[in-house]
Amino acid sequence: MAHDALPGAPDPRGVTAVDGTAKARIERAALVLFSQNGVDAVSTREIAGAAQVAEGSIYRHFKSKEVLAEALFEAIHSRLFDLVETALEDADNFEDAVTRVVGVYCEAADEDPALFEYHLIHMFRFGRTDREGRPDPVSLIAQAIARAMESGDCPQGDPELKAATALGVVLQPAAHRMAGRIQGQMTARTSELARAALAALLTA
């Protein structure tokens, strides 16, 4: 799926910053450039040019380009954690929990496609599980699956593997949308994807 175009006026939407501020323009420009070219291939000069700020302005908000790149990832990672946590708390049963969590990911993918795709692309760089104390939505899902196993609502197995399998039902179509193989809103497919995720989880 195409990302926001860089030519013309800079995108004013922030990721952690207030919309319309210089920091917001820096974040959005970096998000698009990092997604298009990779973090390592993008210079702070390019980010500044796209955001229409002085290069030094970046360092007033972020210690380094790597810190900026990680802050973008952590913003959506933490948001997904909060949304998944609420979805699990509000669920009436295991099937409802699966449907709600799938809905969370589909809604996040449609709400800000560039940010969601950035998170998907950079999971291997910033999404490691050895960062103590960080909010991790996947861990929440795996823990919920483990509880469902204990209660008999889900067949026994490796909770992490089951979480990865169920999430793959959502994330792989999102990746195909990035590549232009699937069109339209992810939320239009929430019910279908939820059924597929549940079927994967209930497979012994």
Residue frames relative to the residue before (quaternion, step in Angstrom):
aa qw qx qy qz dx dy dz
M 1.0000 0.0000 0.0000 0.0000 0.00 0.00 0.00
A 0.4998 -0.6773 0.4469 0.3029 3.59 -0.87 0.88
H 0.3756 -0.7031 0.5602 0.2252 3.52 -1.12 0.76
D 0.6985 -0.4379 0.3416 0.4513 3.55 -1.31 0.18
A 0.4663 -0.6814 0.4889 0.2814 3.58 -0.97 0.84
L 0.4229 -0.7290 0.4883 0.2265 3.57 -1.05 0.80
P 0.6109 0.5778 -0.3883 0.3771 3.67 0.91 -0.71
G 0.7405 0.4007 -0.2975 0.4502 3.55 -1.20 0.58
A 0.7906 -0.2806 0.2223 0.4968 3.54 -1.25 -0.43
P 0.5161 -0.6565 0.4460 0.3222 3.60 -0.97 0.79
D 0.5445 -0.6051 0.4731 0.3370 3.55 -1.15 0.68
P 0.3192 -0.8008 0.4776 0.1697 3.62 -0.64 1.06
R 0.5252 0.6651 -0.4109 0.3360 3.61 1.23 -0.17
G 0.3125 -0.7572 0.5474 0.1713 3.54 -0.85 1.00
V 0.3854 -0.6592 0.5816 0.2805 3.51 -1.39 0.10
T 0.7681 0.0938 -0.0577 0.6307 3.55 0.93 -0.98
A 0.6735 0.5207 -0.2715 0.4490 3.55 1.23 -0.56
V 0.6118 -0.5267 0.4419 0.3912 3.55 -1.33 0.31
D 0.5523 -0.6225 0.4412 0.3360 3.58 -0.92 0.92
G 0.8011 0.3243 -0.2399 0.4423 3.53 -1.10 0.78
T 0.5935 0.5689 -0.3714 0.4316 3.59 1.22 -0.23
A 0.6609 -0.4875 0.3801 0.4256 3.56 -1.29 0.27
K 0.6356 0.5273 -0.3301 0.4571 3.58 0.98 -0.81
A 0.6347 0.5261 -0.3307 0.4593 3.60 0.99 -0.79
R 0.6604 0.4985 -0.3150 0.4649 3.60 0.93 -0.85
I 0.6204 0.5355 -0.3326 0.4667 3.59 1.06 -0.76
E 0.6673 0.5085 -0.3039 0.4514 3.57 0.86 -0.96
R 0.7020 0.4692 -0.2843 0.4542 3.57 0.80 -0.97
A 0.6389 0.5133 -0.3315 0.4674 3.60 0.98 -0.76
A 0.6577 0.5024 -0.3078 0.4694 3.58 0.96 -0.88
L 0.6195 0.5628 -0.3364 0.4316 3.55 0.99 -0.85
V 0.6973 0.4662 -0.2731 0.4711 3.56 0.83 -0.99
L 0.6817 0.4891 -0.2924 0.4588 3.60 0.87 -0.94
F 0.6531 0.5092 -0.3180 0.4616 3.59 0.93 -0.86
S 0.6661 0.5038 -0.3040 0.4583 3.58 0.97 -0.84
Q 0.6919 0.4879 -0.2763 0.4548 3.56 0.99 -0.83
N 0.8426 0.2310 -0.0467 0.4842 3.56 0.86 -1.03
G 0.5185 -0.6049 0.4390 0.4154 3.59 1.20 -0.36
V 0.6079 -0.5962 0.3840 0.3572 3.56 -1.04 0.78
D 0.7090 0.4988 -0.2820 0.4111 3.58 0.77 -1.02
A 0.6918 0.4978 -0.2784 0.4428 3.59 1.11 -0.63
V 0.6588 0.5078 -0.2953 0.4699 3.59 1.27 -0.25
S 0.2685 -0.7670 0.5634 0.1492 3.58 -0.93 0.91
T 0.5988 -0.5490 0.4316 0.3922 3.56 -1.22 0.40
R 0.5861 0.5669 -0.3734 0.4423 3.59 1.12 -0.52
E 0.6490 0.5053 -0.3119 0.4755 3.58 1.01 -0.79
I 0.6354 0.5246 -0.3263 0.4633 3.57 0.99 -0.82
A 0.6597 0.5114 -0.3006 0.4615 3.55 0.92 -0.95
G 0.6553 0.5198 -0.3163 0.4475 3.56 0.94 -0.83
A 0.6787 0.4844 -0.2878 0.4710 3.56 0.95 -0.87
A 0.7044 0.4451 -0.2527 0.4918 3.57 1.10 -0.73
Q 0.3163 -0.7708 0.4797 0.2751 3.56 1.34 -0.28
V 0.5064 0.5634 -0.4736 0.4492 3.52 0.80 1.17
A 0.5947 -0.5246 0.4513 0.4092 3.55 -1.30 0.21
E 0.5953 -0.5947 0.3924 0.3714 3.58 -1.02 0.74
G 0.6321 0.5554 -0.3305 0.4274 3.58 1.04 -0.73
S 0.5560 0.6185 -0.3860 0.3992 3.56 1.19 -0.48
I 0.5790 0.5838 -0.3769 0.4264 3.59 1.10 -0.62
Y 0.7224 0.4581 -0.2507 0.4533 3.56 0.90 -0.98
R 0.5535 0.5667 -0.4116 0.4506 3.58 1.22 -0.09
H 0.7426 0.3754 -0.2060 0.5150 3.56 1.19 -0.50
F 0.7996 0.1364 -0.0443 0.5831 3.60 1.08 -0.69
K 0.5259 -0.6723 0.4260 0.2999 3.55 -0.88 0.98
S 0.7963 -0.0495 0.0782 0.5978 3.56 1.07 -0.77
K 0.6698 -0.4672 0.3777 0.4363 3.55 -1.30 0.13
E 0.6433 0.5241 -0.3272 0.4521 3.59 0.99 -0.78
V 0.6303 0.5209 -0.3286 0.4727 3.59 1.03 -0.77
L 0.6320 0.5205 -0.3205 0.4765 3.58 1.03 -0.79
A 0.6651 0.5092 -0.3041 0.4537 3.57 0.88 -0.95
E 0.6838 0.4751 -0.2922 0.4704 3.57 0.94 -0.84
A 0.6146 0.5554 -0.3495 0.4377 3.60 1.05 -0.72
L 0.6261 0.5273 -0.3354 0.4664 3.58 1.04 -0.74
F 0.6602 0.5006 -0.3057 0.4692 3.58 0.95 -0.88
E 0.6862 0.5013 -0.2946 0.4371 3.57 0.82 -0.99
A 0.5922 0.5857 -0.3681 0.4133 3.59 1.08 -0.65
I 0.7280 0.3919 -0.2438 0.5070 3.59 0.81 -0.94
H 0.5974 0.5616 -0.3627 0.4429 3.61 1.08 -0.65
S 0.6826 0.4732 -0.2809 0.4808 3.58 0.91 -0.91
R 0.6322 0.5267 -0.3344 0.4595 3.57 1.02 -0.77
L 0.6456 0.5050 -0.3224 0.4736 3.59 0.94 -0.80
F 0.6047 0.5526 -0.3516 0.4531 3.59 1.04 -0.73
D 0.6815 0.4907 -0.2889 0.4596 3.57 0.82 -1.01
L 0.6797 0.4962 -0.2904 0.4555 3.58 0.92 -0.90
V 0.6518 0.4976 -0.3106 0.4808 3.59 0.99 -0.82
E 0.6287 0.5415 -0.3337 0.4474 3.58 0.97 -0.84
T 0.6700 0.4856 -0.2921 0.4796 3.58 0.94 -0.90
A 0.6379 0.5384 -0.3255 0.4441 3.57 0.96 -0.87
L 0.6819 0.4831 -0.2872 0.4681 3.57 0.92 -0.88
E 0.6485 0.5208 -0.3156 0.4567 3.58 1.02 -0.78
D 0.7217 0.4564 -0.2416 0.4610 3.58 1.04 -0.81
A 0.5352 0.6667 -0.3956 0.3355 3.59 1.22 -0.36
D 0.4300 -0.7078 0.5106 0.2309 3.55 -1.10 0.80
N 0.7910 -0.0408 0.0654 0.6069 3.57 1.13 -0.67
F 0.7524 -0.4044 0.2635 0.4483 3.57 -1.31 0.04
E 0.6627 0.5016 -0.3123 0.4601 3.58 0.88 -0.91
D 0.6482 0.5093 -0.3121 0.4723 3.57 0.98 -0.82
A 0.6256 0.5410 -0.3340 0.4521 3.58 1.04 -0.78
V 0.6478 0.5110 -0.3181 0.4670 3.58 0.94 -0.89
T 0.6624 0.5105 -0.3032 0.4569 3.59 0.90 -0.92
R 0.6738 0.4984 -0.2985 0.4567 3.57 0.92 -0.88
V 0.6691 0.4931 -0.3103 0.4614 3.59 0.92 -0.85
V 0.6226 0.5125 -0.3412 0.4830 3.59 0.98 -0.77
G 0.6383 0.5354 -0.3195 0.4515 3.58 1.00 -0.81
V 0.6102 0.5583 -0.3376 0.4494 3.57 1.04 -0.80
Y 0.7006 0.4614 -0.2775 0.4683 3.58 0.82 -0.97
C 0.6459 0.5125 -0.3265 0.4621 3.60 0.97 -0.78
E 0.6596 0.5048 -0.3069 0.4646 3.59 0.96 -0.86
A 0.6467 0.5105 -0.3200 0.4677 3.59 0.98 -0.81
A 0.6419 0.5348 -0.3180 0.4480 3.57 1.03 -0.80
D 0.7169 0.4327 -0.2471 0.4876 3.58 1.05 -0.75
E 0.6125 0.5842 -0.3475 0.4035 3.58 1.07 -0.72
D 0.7826 -0.0521 0.0661 0.6168 3.58 0.96 -0.88
P 0.2107 -0.8333 0.4958 0.1237 3.60 0.28 1.24
A 0.6516 0.5272 -0.3341 0.4312 3.60 0.91 -0.85
L 0.6802 0.4808 -0.2932 0.4692 3.59 0.92 -0.89
F 0.6488 0.5113 -0.3205 0.4636 3.59 0.95 -0.84
E 0.6709 0.4905 -0.3005 0.4679 3.58 0.93 -0.85
Y 0.5984 0.5473 -0.3518 0.4675 3.57 1.10 -0.68
H 0.6435 0.5204 -0.3087 0.4688 3.58 0.97 -0.89
L 0.6617 0.5115 -0.2975 0.4604 3.56 0.93 -0.90
I 0.6815 0.5021 -0.2832 0.4508 3.57 0.89 -0.97
H 0.7958 0.3494 -0.1501 0.4712 3.58 0.92 -0.95
M 0.2898 0.7782 -0.5093 0.2259 3.59 1.21 0.38
F 0.6881 0.4854 -0.2961 0.4509 3.59 0.90 -0.83
R 0.6648 0.4983 -0.3080 0.4635 3.60 1.14 -0.50
F 0.8320 0.2078 -0.0642 0.5103 3.57 0.84 -1.01
G 0.6621 0.5733 -0.2968 0.3805 3.60 1.18 -0.35
R 0.2733 0.7918 -0.5074 0.2023 3.58 1.18 0.45
T 0.4454 -0.7173 0.4817 0.2346 3.56 -1.12 0.71
D 0.5864 0.6074 -0.3704 0.3874 3.62 1.24 -0.04
R 0.5155 0.6123 -0.4319 0.4157 3.59 1.23 0.36
E 0.3086 -0.8118 0.4708 0.1549 3.52 -0.03 1.36
G 0.8311 0.2593 -0.1921 0.4529 3.53 -1.01 0.89
R 0.5500 0.6134 -0.4163 0.3847 3.60 1.18 -0.14
P 0.4821 -0.6407 0.4992 0.3285 3.62 -1.06 0.64
D 0.0262 -0.8174 0.5742 -0.0388 3.56 -0.76 1.04
P 0.3532 -0.7740 0.4820 0.2093 3.62 -0.35 1.18
V 0.6331 0.5422 -0.3477 0.4293 3.60 1.02 -0.71
S 0.6223 0.5330 -0.3412 0.4608 3.58 1.05 -0.72
L 0.6142 0.5427 -0.3419 0.4597 3.58 1.04 -0.75
I 0.6649 0.5047 -0.2952 0.4647 3.56 0.95 -0.92
A 0.6584 0.5046 -0.3112 0.4638 3.58 0.92 -0.90
Q 0.6436 0.5178 -0.3196 0.4642 3.59 1.01 -0.79
A 0.6407 0.5168 -0.3184 0.4702 3.58 1.03 -0.79
I 0.6380 0.5131 -0.3205 0.4765 3.57 1.04 -0.77
A 0.6326 0.5298 -0.3325 0.4567 3.60 0.98 -0.81
R 0.6503 0.5020 -0.3176 0.4735 3.59 1.00 -0.79
A 0.6390 0.5228 -0.3214 0.4637 3.57 1.06 -0.77
M 0.6092 0.5338 -0.3484 0.4717 3.58 1.11 -0.60
E 0.6600 0.5178 -0.3034 0.4520 3.56 0.95 -0.90
S 0.7204 0.4324 -0.2445 0.4840 3.58 1.04 -0.78
G 0.5307 -0.6558 0.3914 0.3676 3.58 1.27 -0.15
D 0.4966 0.6705 -0.4214 0.3552 3.59 1.26 0.18
C 0.7693 0.2062 -0.1172 0.5932 3.57 1.25 -0.34
P 0.5293 -0.6362 0.4466 0.3400 3.62 -0.92 0.81
Q 0.5925 -0.5874 0.4186 0.3585 3.56 -1.15 0.60
G 0.2867 0.7335 -0.5811 0.2049 3.54 -1.20 0.61
D 0.6601 -0.4570 0.3943 0.4471 3.54 -1.30 -0.28
P 0.4016 -0.7458 0.4681 0.2517 3.64 -0.45 1.12
E 0.6439 0.5219 -0.3297 0.4520 3.60 1.00 -0.75
L 0.6546 0.4998 -0.3127 0.4733 3.57 0.99 -0.82
K 0.6535 0.5006 -0.3139 0.4730 3.57 0.97 -0.82
A 0.6277 0.5248 -0.3364 0.4664 3.60 1.01 -0.76
A 0.6578 0.5088 -0.3061 0.4633 3.57 0.94 -0.90
T 0.6531 0.5188 -0.3104 0.4560 3.58 0.98 -0.85
A 0.6844 0.4827 -0.2884 0.4642 3.57 0.88 -0.96
L 0.6654 0.4899 -0.3074 0.4719 3.59 0.95 -0.83
G 0.6004 0.5797 -0.3568 0.4198 3.56 1.07 -0.67
V 0.5776 0.5878 -0.3651 0.4331 3.56 1.16 -0.61
V 0.7144 0.4038 -0.2393 0.5189 3.59 1.13 -0.64
L 0.7259 0.4806 -0.2608 0.4173 3.56 0.79 -1.03
Q 0.6282 0.5311 -0.3588 0.4411 3.60 1.04 -0.61
P 0.6400 0.4815 -0.3413 0.4920 3.64 0.93 -0.68
A 0.6148 0.5336 -0.3550 0.4596 3.60 1.05 -0.68
A 0.6448 0.5068 -0.3138 0.4784 3.58 1.03 -0.78
H 0.6421 0.5058 -0.3229 0.4771 3.58 1.03 -0.75
R 0.6115 0.5295 -0.3582 0.4663 3.59 1.07 -0.61
M 0.6074 0.5527 -0.3418 0.4568 3.58 1.05 -0.75
A 0.7245 0.4371 -0.2286 0.4815 3.54 1.01 -0.88
G 0.5431 -0.6540 0.3817 0.3628 3.58 1.29 0.03
R 0.4877 0.6768 -0.4302 0.3449 3.58 1.25 0.19
I 0.7446 0.2227 -0.1415 0.6132 3.58 1.27 -0.46
Q 0.2052 -0.7879 0.5730 0.0940 3.57 -0.93 0.89
G 0.7399 0.4627 -0.2976 0.3872 3.54 -1.30 0.28
Q 0.7109 -0.4746 0.3444 0.3882 3.50 -1.42 -0.05
M 0.4893 -0.6395 0.5091 0.3041 3.55 -1.08 0.76
T 0.6329 0.5610 -0.3377 0.4131 3.59 1.01 -0.78
A 0.5889 0.5682 -0.3737 0.4366 3.60 1.17 -0.44
R 0.7278 0.3985 -0.2151 0.5150 3.57 1.27 -0.38
T 0.3070 0.7979 -0.4844 0.1854 3.60 1.26 0.15
S 0.6818 0.4954 -0.3027 0.4451 3.60 0.78 -0.98
E 0.6628 0.5097 -0.3013 0.4583 3.56 0.91 -0.92
L 0.6871 0.4757 -0.2793 0.4729 3.57 0.92 -0.93
A 0.6219 0.5398 -0.3422 0.4525 3.58 1.05 -0.72
R 0.6399 0.5156 -0.3253 0.4678 3.59 0.98 -0.80
A 0.6634 0.5019 -0.3018 0.4658 3.57 0.98 -0.85
A 0.6475 0.5105 -0.3189 0.4673 3.59 1.00 -0.81
L 0.6485 0.5103 -0.3163 0.4680 3.57 0.97 -0.84
A 0.6412 0.5243 -0.3251 0.4564 3.59 0.95 -0.84
A 0.6440 0.5129 -0.3221 0.4674 3.58 1.02 -0.78
L 0.6743 0.5019 -0.2957 0.4538 3.58 0.97 -0.84
L 0.7196 0.4545 -0.2490 0.4623 3.57 1.02 -0.77
T 0.4906 0.6298 -0.4370 0.4143 3.55 1.32 0.05
A 0.4178 -0.7354 0.4753 0.2425 3.58 -0.58 1.11
